[in-house]
């Protein structure tokens, strides 16, 4: 697959971030299709070429200019120590798009309770560079070995401690591990190559794509409430709506009534609707929102 003139080469993360990234692009208005047999996902924008790559490698390819931009975790940006431009934090209330923690952990019954206790010990991790820098910051000299997987089962026989990623802590608890310290908190980031950012067309294209992605994330937890309200009840209804809401009030054919619509947090709706009804709102409609662009 060759790169065309005026085409943005975009890295899509394979693995844990893949499904949520695909849904993010769909919510942003793109038809992104990922085939199980191809590493070149289809997207309904001829100005974008997608390549499916593991997030662990993404920053390297962006830093080298092979990719113009990509989505990957802050953890792998730091692990690769690549000089890339971070354009946005894409944290969202979706699986694998929230905050994940890289933690230092050991067996519950071990004698290791703090970082200093690991002087001269063996630590297994997939994030070797990150772990070495963390230990150096604490003045600890330990052996750090790369782990190919199943890291949480290695203590106490194959390693004294581990540094592993944890979103809920359930895997650590299942393997009788205790958290000794937090090495890093990571979220998905939209990154770009510095030279690509100097290209006016590519920079503008990235900014348009990013605007839609951020708009989809902003809308993730919010809905549109629309209702009809008699003019005499408008003030009572407005007092119920959240302080940050900025309702739109429109005139109806009946001069005694208005249409009132506003964006609110979805989690508040079940409390708001009964109160709005009691205050005189009628024909209350809740509608999903795909994007909010401020």
ZADO-1210 file (C-alpha; in nm, 4 decimals, padded with zeros to 6 digits):
<atoms>
<atom x="00.0000" y="00.0000" z="00.0000" code="UNK" pos="1"/>
<atom x="00.1709" y="00.3180" z="-00.1189" code="UNK" pos="2"/>
<atom x="00.1444" y="00.6671" z="00.0255" code="UNK" pos="3"/>
<atom x="-00.0359" y="00.9162" z="-00.1970" code="UNK" pos="4"/>
<atom x="00.0145" y="01.2894" z="-00.2248" code="UNK" pos="5"/>
<atom x="-00.1758" y="01.4758" z="00.0460" code="UNK" pos="6"/>
<atom x="-00.2338" y="01.1647" z="00.2534" code="UNK" pos="7"/>
<atom x="-00.1966" y="01.1332" z="00.6291" code="UNK" pos="8"/>
<atom x="-00.0398" y="00.8106" z="00.7530" code="UNK" pos="9"/>
<atom x="-00.2149" y="00.7269" z="01.0809" code="UNK" pos="10"/>
<atom x="-00.1225" y="00.4549" z="01.3303" code="UNK" pos="11"/>
<atom x="-00.4142" y="00.2625" z="01.4842" code="UNK" pos="12"/>
<atom x="-00.3179" y="00.0692" z="01.8005" code="UNK" pos="13"/>
<atom x="-00.3517" y="-00.3072" z="01.7810" code="UNK" pos="14"/>
<atom x="-00.4519" y="-00.5060" z="02.0886" code="UNK" pos="15"/>
<atom x="-00.6254" y="-00.3746" z="02.3999" code="UNK" pos="16"/>
<atom x="-00.6849" y="-00.0269" z="02.2561" code="UNK" pos="17"/>
<atom x="-00.8007" y="-00.1496" z="01.9151" code="UNK" pos="18"/>
<atom x="-01.1744" y="-00.2019" z="01.9640" code="UNK" pos="19"/>
<atom x="-01.2284" y="00.1192" z="02.1584" code="UNK" pos="20"/>
<atom x="-01.0213" y="00.3184" z="01.9067" code="UNK" pos="21"/>
<atom x="-01.2400" y="00.1850" z="01.6264" code="UNK" pos="22"/>
<atom x="-01.5544" y="00.2875" z="01.8150" code="UNK" pos="23"/>
<atom x="-01.4046" y="00.6323" z="01.8790" code="UNK" pos="24"/>
<atom x="-01.3497" y="00.6893" z="01.5075" code="UNK" pos="25"/>
<atom x="-01.7006" y="00.5667" z="01.4278" code="UNK" pos="26"/>
<atom x="-01.8484" y="00.8101" z="01.6820" code="UNK" pos="27"/>
<atom x="-01.6340" y="01.0825" z="01.5279" code="UNK" pos="28"/>
<atom x="-01.7973" y="01.0152" z="01.1904" code="UNK" pos="29"/>
<atom x="-01.5457" y="00.7839" z="01.0216" code="UNK" pos="30"/>
<atom x="-01.6265" y="00.4381" z="00.8869" code="UNK" pos="31"/>
<atom x="-01.3145" y="00.2585" z="01.0155" code="UNK" pos="32"/>
<atom x="-01.3103" y="-00.1130" z="00.9380" code="UNK" pos="33"/>
<atom x="-01.0433" y="-00.3433" z="01.0794" code="UNK" pos="34"/>
<atom x="-01.0063" y="-00.6852" z="00.9197" code="UNK" pos="35"/>
<atom x="-00.8572" y="-00.9746" z="01.1122" code="UNK" pos="36"/>
<atom x="-00.6275" y="-01.0527" z="00.8192" code="UNK" pos="37"/>
<atom x="-00.5020" y="-00.7067" z="00.7239" code="UNK" pos="38"/>
<atom x="-00.2783" y="-00.4564" z="00.8968" code="UNK" pos="39"/>
<atom x="-00.4176" y="-00.1776" z="00.6786" code="UNK" pos="40"/>
<atom x="-00.7658" y="-00.0890" z="00.8094" code="UNK" pos="41"/>
<atom x="-01.0119" y="00.0651" z="00.5640" code="UNK" pos="42"/>
<atom x="-01.1375" y="00.4159" z="00.6351" code="UNK" pos="43"/>
<atom x="-01.3842" y="00.6190" z="00.4309" code="UNK" pos="44"/>
<atom x="-01.1449" y="00.9107" z="00.3905" code="UNK" pos="45"/>
<atom x="-00.9059" y="00.8877" z="00.0925" code="UNK" pos="46"/>
<atom x="-00.6776" y="01.1412" z="00.2613" code="UNK" pos="47"/>
<atom x="-00.5986" y="00.8992" z="00.5473" code="UNK" pos="48"/>
<atom x="-00.3975" y="00.5778" z="00.5306" code="UNK" pos="49"/>
<atom x="-00.4323" y="00.3639" z="00.8445" code="UNK" pos="50"/>
<atom x="-00.1753" y="00.1127" z="00.9649" code="UNK" pos="51"/>
<atom x="-00.2429" y="-00.1259" z="01.2540" code="UNK" pos="52"/>
<atom x="00.0572" y="-00.1464" z="01.4893" code="UNK" pos="53"/>
<atom x="00.1052" y="-00.2528" z="01.8483" code="UNK" pos="54"/>
<atom x="00.1085" y="00.0506" z="02.0810" code="UNK" pos="55"/>
<atom x="00.4451" y="-00.0582" z="02.2230" code="UNK" pos="56"/>
<atom x="00.6076" y="00.0280" z="01.8867" code="UNK" pos="57"/>
<atom x="00.3950" y="00.3241" z="01.7827" code="UNK" pos="58"/>
<atom x="00.6034" y="00.6112" z="01.9217" code="UNK" pos="59"/>
<atom x="00.9153" y="00.4772" z="01.7525" code="UNK" pos="60"/>
<atom x="00.7553" y="00.4778" z="01.4079" code="UNK" pos="61"/>
<atom x="00.6067" y="00.8238" z="01.4640" code="UNK" pos="62"/>
<atom x="00.9406" y="00.9560" z="01.5886" code="UNK" pos="63"/>
<atom x="01.1166" y="00.8129" z="01.2816" code="UNK" pos="64"/>
<atom x="00.8603" y="00.9713" z="01.0481" code="UNK" pos="65"/>
<atom x="00.7292" y="00.6415" z="00.9127" code="UNK" pos="66"/>
<atom x="00.3922" y="00.7411" z="01.0594" code="UNK" pos="67"/>
<atom x="00.2693" y="01.1000" z="01.0597" code="UNK" pos="68"/>
<atom x="00.0549" y="01.0543" z="01.3687" code="UNK" pos="69"/>
<atom x="-00.0928" y="00.7824" z="01.5885" code="UNK" pos="70"/>
<atom x="-00.2747" y="00.6867" z="01.9049" code="UNK" pos="71"/>
<atom x="-00.0764" y="00.5142" z="02.1777" code="UNK" pos="72"/>
<atom x="-00.0378" y="00.5217" z="02.5544" code="UNK" pos="73"/>
<atom x="00.1758" y="00.7706" z="02.7441" code="UNK" pos="74"/>
<atom x="00.3531" y="00.4675" z="02.8935" code="UNK" pos="75"/>
<atom x="00.4899" y="00.3536" z="02.5574" code="UNK" pos="76"/>
<atom x="00.5880" y="00.7062" z="02.4571" code="UNK" pos="77"/>
<atom x="00.8041" y="00.7268" z="02.7684" code="UNK" pos="78"/>
<atom x="00.9306" y="00.3709" z="02.7351" code="UNK" pos="79"/>
<atom x="01.0560" y="00.4358" z="02.3807" code="UNK" pos="80"/>
<atom x="01.1987" y="00.7777" z="02.4749" code="UNK" pos="81"/>
<atom x="01.1038" y="00.9076" z="02.1315" code="UNK" pos="82"/>
<atom x="01.0800" y="01.2796" z="02.0570" code="UNK" pos="83"/>
<atom x="00.7209" y="01.3136" z="01.9360" code="UNK" pos="84"/>
<atom x="00.4603" y="01.5874" z="01.9646" code="UNK" pos="85"/>
<atom x="00.1785" y="01.5033" z="02.2066" code="UNK" pos="86"/>
<atom x="-00.1297" y="01.6738" z="02.0654" code="UNK" pos="87"/>
<atom x="-00.4011" y="01.5479" z="02.3006" code="UNK" pos="88"/>
<atom x="-00.4882" y="01.3309" z="02.5981" code="UNK" pos="89"/>
<atom x="-00.7702" y="01.1056" z="02.4728" code="UNK" pos="90"/>
<atom x="-00.8816" y="00.9635" z="02.8070" code="UNK" pos="91"/>
<atom x="-01.2467" y="00.8606" z="02.7892" code="UNK" pos="92"/>
<atom x="-01.4979" y="00.6603" z="02.9972" code="UNK" pos="93"/>
<atom x="-01.4566" y="00.3533" z="02.7775" code="UNK" pos="94"/>
<atom x="-01.2679" y="00.0233" z="02.8198" code="UNK" pos="95"/>
<atom x="-00.8892" y="00.0747" z="02.8104" code="UNK" pos="96"/>
<atom x="-00.9265" y="00.4482" z="02.7464" code="UNK" pos="97"/>
<atom x="-00.9238" y="00.5508" z="03.1107" code="UNK" pos="98"/>
<atom x="-00.6257" y="00.5854" z="03.3421" code="UNK" pos="99"/>
<atom x="-00.4126" y="00.2733" z="03.3763" code="UNK" pos="100"/>
<atom x="-00.1378" y="00.2383" z="03.6346" code="UNK" pos="101"/>
<atom x="00.2001" y="00.0731" z="03.6074" code="UNK" pos="102"/>
<atom x="00.2634" y="-00.0581" z="03.9565" code="UNK" pos="103"/>
<atom x="00.5513" y="-00.2138" z="04.1434" code="UNK" pos="104"/>
<atom x="00.4206" y="-00.5287" z="04.3128" code="UNK" pos="105"/>
<atom x="00.5416" y="-00.8290" z="04.5090" code="UNK" pos="106"/>
<atom x="00.3871" y="-01.1256" z="04.6880" code="UNK" pos="107"/>
<atom x="00.1534" y="-01.0408" z="04.9758" code="UNK" pos="108"/>
<atom x="00.3673" y="-01.2347" z="05.2243" code="UNK" pos="109"/>
<atom x="00.7043" y="-01.1152" z="05.0937" code="UNK" pos="110"/>
<atom x="00.9502" y="-00.9056" z="05.2928" code="UNK" pos="111"/>
<atom x="00.9384" y="-00.6326" z="05.0272" code="UNK" pos="112"/>
<atom x="00.7229" y="-00.3356" z="05.1234" code="UNK" pos="113"/>
<atom x="00.8886" y="-00.0335" z="04.9612" code="UNK" pos="114"/>
<atom x="01.1153" y="00.0398" z="04.6661" code="UNK" pos="115"/>
<atom x="01.4317" y="00.0491" z="04.8790" code="UNK" pos="116"/>
<atom x="01.3699" y="-00.3128" z="04.9828" code="UNK" pos="117"/>
<atom x="01.4465" y="-00.4264" z="04.6255" code="UNK" pos="118"/>
<atom x="01.8152" y="-00.3325" z="04.6321" code="UNK" pos="119"/>
<atom x="02.0043" y="-00.6105" z="04.4502" code="UNK" pos="120"/>
<atom x="01.6838" y="-00.8003" z="04.3710" code="UNK" pos="121"/>
<atom x="01.5299" y="-00.9193" z="04.0419" code="UNK" pos="122"/>
<atom x="01.2332" y="-00.7383" z="03.8822" code="UNK" pos="123"/>
<atom x="01.0373" y="-00.8638" z="03.5798" code="UNK" pos="124"/>
<atom x="00.8522" y="-00.6247" z="03.3501" code="UNK" pos="125"/>
<atom x="00.7616" y="-00.5460" z="02.9917" code="UNK" pos="126"/>
<atom x="00.8566" y="-00.1815" z="03.0501" code="UNK" pos="127"/>
<atom x="01.2291" y="-00.2202" z="03.1160" code="UNK" pos="128"/>
<atom x="01.3343" y="00.1385" z="03.0445" code="UNK" pos="129"/>
<atom x="01.0548" y="00.2883" z="03.2509" code="UNK" pos="130"/>
<atom x="01.1361" y="00.0590" z="03.5433" code="UNK" pos="131"/>
<atom x="01.5092" y="00.1328" z="03.5331" code="UNK" pos="132"/>
<atom x="01.4444" y="00.5066" z="03.5383" code="UNK" pos="133"/>
<atom x="01.2020" y="00.4658" z="03.8293" code="UNK" pos="134"/>
<atom x="01.4571" y="00.2671" z="04.0299" code="UNK" pos="135"/>
<atom x="01.7321" y="00.5169" z="03.9504" code="UNK" pos="136"/>
<atom x="01.5114" y="00.7998" z="04.0761" code="UNK" pos="137"/>
<atom x="01.4839" y="00.6159" z="04.4082" code="UNK" pos="138"/>
<atom x="01.8548" y="00.5281" z="04.4187" code="UNK" pos="139"/>
<atom x="01.7905" y="00.1533" z="04.3930" code="UNK" pos="140"/>
<atom x="02.0175" y="-00.0836" z="04.1994" code="UNK" pos="141"/>
<atom x="01.8280" y="-00.3963" z="04.0925" code="UNK" pos="142"/>
<atom x="01.8272" y="-00.6412" z="03.8021" code="UNK" pos="143"/>
<atom x="01.5443" y="-00.5591" z="03.5575" code="UNK" pos="144"/>
<atom x="01.4503" y="-00.8382" z="03.3164" code="UNK" pos="145"/>
<atom x="01.2171" y="-00.8199" z="03.0183" code="UNK" pos="146"/>
<atom x="00.9003" y="-01.0256" z="03.0624" code="UNK" pos="147"/>
<atom x="00.7296" y="-01.1726" z="02.7572" code="UNK" pos="148"/>
<atom x="00.3964" y="-01.2073" z="02.9361" code="UNK" pos="149"/>
<atom x="00.2178" y="-01.3584" z="03.2352" code="UNK" pos="150"/>
<atom x="00.4300" y="-01.1232" z="03.4450" code="UNK" pos="151"/>
<atom x="00.2029" y="-01.1451" z="03.7486" code="UNK" pos="152"/>
<atom x="00.2813" y="-01.5168" z="03.8010" code="UNK" pos="153"/>
<atom x="00.6585" y="-01.4703" z="03.8266" code="UNK" pos="154"/>
<atom x="00.6962" y="-01.3789" z="04.1962" code="UNK" pos="155"/>
<atom x="00.8361" y="-01.5268" z="04.4093" code="UNK" pos="156"/>
<atom x="01.0246" y="-01.7934" z="04.2108" code="UNK" pos="157"/>
<atom x="01.1152" y="-01.6229" z="03.8811" code="UNK" pos="158"/>
<atom x="01.1326" y="-01.2696" z="04.0174" code="UNK" pos="159"/>
<atom x="01.1245" y="-01.0910" z="04.3516" code="UNK" pos="160"/>
<atom x="00.8882" y="-00.8233" z="04.2220" code="UNK" pos="161"/>
<atom x="00.7260" y="-00.7034" z="03.9026" code="UNK" pos="162"/>
<atom x="00.6267" y="-00.3801" z="03.7337" code="UNK" pos="163"/>
<atom x="00.3042" y="-00.4428" z="03.5479" code="UNK" pos="164"/>
<atom x="00.0079" y="-00.2506" z="03.4143" code="UNK" pos="165"/>
<atom x="-00.3128" y="-00.2566" z="03.6170" code="UNK" pos="166"/>
<atom x="-00.6512" y="-00.1032" z="03.5408" code="UNK" pos="167"/>
<atom x="-00.8643" y="-00.2547" z="03.8177" code="UNK" pos="168"/>
<atom x="-00.6121" y="-00.4506" z="04.0270" code="UNK" pos="169"/>
<atom x="-00.8112" y="-00.7730" z="03.9888" code="UNK" pos="170"/>
<atom x="-00.5252" y="-00.9673" z="03.8280" code="UNK" pos="171"/>
<atom x="-00.2874" y="-00.8632" z="04.1054" code="UNK" pos="172"/>
<atom x="-00.5323" y="-00.9712" z="04.3748" code="UNK" pos="173"/>
<atom x="-00.5959" y="-01.3024" z="04.1979" code="UNK" pos="174"/>
<atom x="-00.2234" y="-01.3767" z="04.2147" code="UNK" pos="175"/>
<atom x="-00.1812" y="-01.2632" z="04.5786" code="UNK" pos="176"/>
<atom x="00.0261" y="-00.9594" z="04.4880" code="UNK" pos="177"/>
<atom x="00.0454" y="-00.6331" z="04.6806" code="UNK" pos="178"/>
<atom x="00.1146" y="-00.2929" z="04.5296" code="UNK" pos="179"/>
<atom x="00.4336" y="-00.1396" z="04.6671" code="UNK" pos="180"/>
<atom x="00.4339" y="00.1797" z="04.4597" code="UNK" pos="181"/>
<atom x="00.2912" y="00.3407" z="04.1471" code="UNK" pos="182"/>
<atom x="00.5487" y="00.3809" z="03.8717" code="UNK" pos="183"/>
<atom x="00.3317" y="00.5695" z="03.6208" code="UNK" pos="184"/>
<atom x="-00.0275" y="00.6635" z="03.5422" code="UNK" pos="185"/>
<atom x="-00.0957" y="00.6447" z="03.1696" code="UNK" pos="186"/>
<atom x="-00.3741" y="00.7465" z="02.9293" code="UNK" pos="187"/>
<atom x="-00.4106" y="00.7227" z="02.5492" code="UNK" pos="188"/>
<atom x="-00.2432" y="01.0089" z="02.3620" code="UNK" pos="189"/>
<atom x="-00.2643" y="01.1418" z="02.0077" code="UNK" pos="190"/>
<atom x="00.0936" y="01.1938" z="01.8935" code="UNK" pos="191"/>
<atom x="00.2539" y="01.3327" z="01.5787" code="UNK" pos="192"/>
<atom x="00.5888" y="01.3488" z="01.4042" code="UNK" pos="193"/>
<atom x="00.7518" y="01.6918" z="01.4345" code="UNK" pos="194"/>
<atom x="00.8367" y="01.7148" z="01.0638" code="UNK" pos="195"/>
<atom x="00.4846" y="01.6127" z="00.9665" code="UNK" pos="196"/>
<atom x="00.3557" y="01.8948" z="01.1865" code="UNK" pos="197"/>
<atom x="00.5616" y="02.1408" z="00.9825" code="UNK" pos="198"/>
<atom x="00.3753" y="02.0363" z="00.6668" code="UNK" pos="199"/>
<atom x="00.0779" y="02.2750" z="00.6501" code="UNK" pos="200"/>
<atom x="-00.1566" y="02.0259" z="00.4846" code="UNK" pos="201"/>
<atom x="-00.0739" y="01.7424" z="00.7260" code="UNK" pos="202"/>
<atom x="-00.0975" y="01.9696" z="01.0318" code="UNK" pos="203"/>
<atom x="-00.4404" y="02.0970" z="00.9242" code="UNK" pos="204"/>
<atom x="-00.5594" y="01.7428" z="00.8523" code="UNK" pos="205"/>
<atom x="-00.4435" y="01.6199" z="01.1937" code="UNK" pos="206"/>
<atom x="-00.6183" y="01.9086" z="01.3649" code="UNK" pos="207"/>
<atom x="-00.9455" y="01.8356" z="01.1843" code="UNK" pos="208"/>
<atom x="-00.9286" y="01.4659" z="01.2734" code="UNK" pos="209"/>
<atom x="-00.8395" y="01.5478" z="01.6331" code="UNK" pos="210"/>
<atom x="-01.1248" y="01.7985" z="01.6605" code="UNK" pos="211"/>
<atom x="-01.3737" y="01.5253" z="01.5703" code="UNK" pos="212"/>
<atom x="-01.2138" y="01.2683" z="01.8036" code="UNK" pos="213"/>
<atom x="-01.2164" y="01.5107" z="02.0970" code="UNK" pos="214"/>
<atom x="-01.5737" y="01.6068" z="02.0115" code="UNK" pos="215"/>
<atom x="-01.6776" y="01.2416" z="02.0294" code="UNK" pos="216"/>
<atom x="-01.5070" y="01.2016" z="02.3675" code="UNK" pos="217"/>
<atom x="-01.6679" y="01.5202" z="02.5018" code="UNK" pos="218"/>
<atom x="-02.0090" y="01.3795" z="02.4095" code="UNK" pos="219"/>
<atom x="-01.9448" y="01.0371" z="02.5637" code="UNK" pos="220"/>
<atom x="-02.1107" y="01.1104" z="02.8973" code="UNK" pos="221"/>
<atom x="-02.3668" y="01.3692" z="02.7881" code="UNK" pos="222"/>
<atom x="-02.7112" y="01.3716" z="02.6322" code="UNK" pos="223"/>
<atom x="-02.9478" y="01.6321" z="02.4939" code="UNK" pos="224"/>
<atom x="-03.2662" y="01.7005" z="02.6896" code="UNK" pos="225"/>
<atom x="-03.5472" y="01.8717" z="02.5006" code="UNK" pos="226"/>
<atom x="-03.8851" y="01.9677" z="02.6480" code="UNK" pos="227"/>
<atom x="-04.1856" y="02.1959" z="02.6084" code="UNK" pos="228"/>
<atom x="-04.2462" y="02.4426" z="02.8927" code="UNK" pos="229"/>
<atom x="-04.5157" y="02.7005" z="02.9557" code="UNK" pos="230"/>
<atom x="-04.3625" y="03.0471" z="02.9807" code="UNK" pos="231"/>
<atom x="-04.4868" y="03.0865" z="03.3364" code="UNK" pos="232"/>
<atom x="-04.2845" y="02.7749" z="03.4356" code="UNK" pos="233"/>
<atom x="-03.9586" y="02.8533" z="03.2548" code="UNK" pos="234"/>
<atom x="-03.7829" y="03.0022" z="03.5588" code="UNK" pos="235"/>
<atom x="-03.8771" y="02.7025" z="03.7749" code="UNK" pos="236"/>
<atom x="-03.7457" y="02.4607" z="03.5131" code="UNK" pos="237"/>
<atom x="-03.4196" y="02.6534" z="03.4658" code="UNK" pos="238"/>
<atom x="-03.3501" y="02.6404" z="03.8410" code="UNK" pos="239"/>
<atom x="-03.3552" y="02.2596" z="03.8277" code="UNK" pos="240"/>
<atom x="-03.1058" y="02.2286" z="03.5433" code="UNK" pos="241"/>
<atom x="-02.7340" y="02.2037" z="03.6351" code="UNK" pos="242"/>
<atom x="-02.5589" y="02.5370" z="03.6768" code="UNK" pos="243"/>
<atom x="-02.3206" y="02.4660" z="03.3889" code="UNK" pos="244"/>
<atom x="-02.6042" y="02.3919" z="03.1459" code="UNK" pos="245"/>
<atom x="-02.6735" y="02.6638" z="02.8881" code="UNK" pos="246"/>
<atom x="-03.0278" y="02.5993" z="02.7643" code="UNK" pos="247"/>
<atom x="-03.1596" y="02.7111" z="02.4282" code="UNK" pos="248"/>
<atom x="-03.5115" y="02.8552" z="02.4479" code="UNK" pos="249"/>
<atom x="-03.7131" y="02.8651" z="02.1240" code="UNK" pos="250"/>
<atom x="-04.0589" y="03.0037" z="02.0534" code="UNK" pos="251"/>
<atom x="-04.3374" y="02.7609" z="01.9569" code="UNK" pos="252"/>
<atom x="-04.6495" y="02.8244" z="01.7506" code="UNK" pos="253"/>
<atom x="-04.8408" y="02.8562" z="02.0773" code="UNK" pos="254"/>
<atom x="-04.7093" y="03.1819" z="02.2306" code="UNK" pos="255"/>
<atom x="-04.7729" y="03.0459" z="02.5808" code="UNK" pos="256"/>
<atom x="-04.5196" y="02.7663" z="02.5359" code="UNK" pos="257"/>
<atom x="-04.1470" y="02.7449" z="02.4517" code="UNK" pos="258"/>
<atom x="-03.9142" y="02.4646" z="02.3507" code="UNK" pos="259"/>
<atom x="-03.6213" y="02.4314" z="02.5893" code="UNK" pos="260"/>
<atom x="-03.3178" y="02.2151" z="02.5111" code="UNK" pos="261"/>
<atom x="-02.9865" y="02.1670" z="02.6883" code="UNK" pos="262"/>
<atom x="-02.6923" y="01.9279" z="02.7212" code="UNK" pos="263"/>
<atom x="-02.6525" y="01.7495" z="03.0555" code="UNK" pos="264"/>
<atom x="-02.4523" y="01.4649" z="03.2061" code="UNK" pos="265"/>
<atom x="-02.6296" y="01.1378" z="03.1305" code="UNK" pos="266"/>
<atom x="-02.5898" y="01.0180" z="03.4908" code="UNK" pos="267"/>
<atom x="-02.8104" y="01.3080" z="03.6078" code="UNK" pos="268"/>
<atom x="-03.1027" y="01.2363" z="03.3759" code="UNK" pos="269"/>
<atom x="-03.2908" y="00.9897" z="03.5949" code="UNK" pos="270"/>
<atom x="-03.2992" y="01.2480" z="03.8744" code="UNK" pos="271"/>
<atom x="-03.3721" y="01.5438" z="03.6493" code="UNK" pos="272"/>
<atom x="-03.6669" y="01.4154" z="03.4440" code="UNK" pos="273"/>
<atom x="-03.9114" y="01.3608" z="03.7354" code="UNK" pos="274"/>
<atom x="-03.8220" y="01.7011" z="03.8822" code="UNK" pos="275"/>
<atom x="-03.8569" y="01.8738" z="03.5448" code="UNK" pos="276"/>
<atom x="-04.1971" y="01.7149" z="03.4973" code="UNK" pos="277"/>
<atom x="-04.3090" y="01.8313" z="03.8404" code="UNK" pos="278"/>
<atom x="-04.1933" y="02.1841" z="03.7503" code="UNK" pos="279"/>
<atom x="-04.4150" y="02.1851" z="03.4414" code="UNK" pos="280"/>
<atom x="-04.1978" y="02.0461" z="03.1607" code="UNK" pos="281"/>
<atom x="-04.3819" y="01.8278" z="02.9106" code="UNK" pos="282"/>
<atom x="-04.2845" y="01.6212" z="02.6067" code="UNK" pos="283"/>
<atom x="-03.9412" y="01.5594" z="02.7572" code="UNK" pos="284"/>
<atom x="-03.7073" y="01.3857" z="02.5115" code="UNK" pos="285"/>
<atom x="-03.3617" y="01.2430" z="02.5822" code="UNK" pos="286"/>
<atom x="-03.1358" y="01.2172" z="02.2772" code="UNK" pos="287"/>
<atom x="-02.7833" y="01.0727" z="02.2410" code="UNK" pos="288"/>
<atom x="-02.5040" y="01.3008" z="02.1199" code="UNK" pos="289"/>
<atom x="-02.2207" y="01.1860" z="01.8946" code="UNK" pos="290"/>
<atom x="-01.9997" y="01.4947" z="01.9127" code="UNK" pos="291"/>
<atom x="-01.9630" y="01.8181" z="02.1077" code="UNK" pos="292"/>
<atom x="-01.7162" y="02.0673" z="01.9627" code="UNK" pos="293"/>
<atom x="-01.6572" y="02.3665" z="02.1870" code="UNK" pos="294"/>
</atoms>
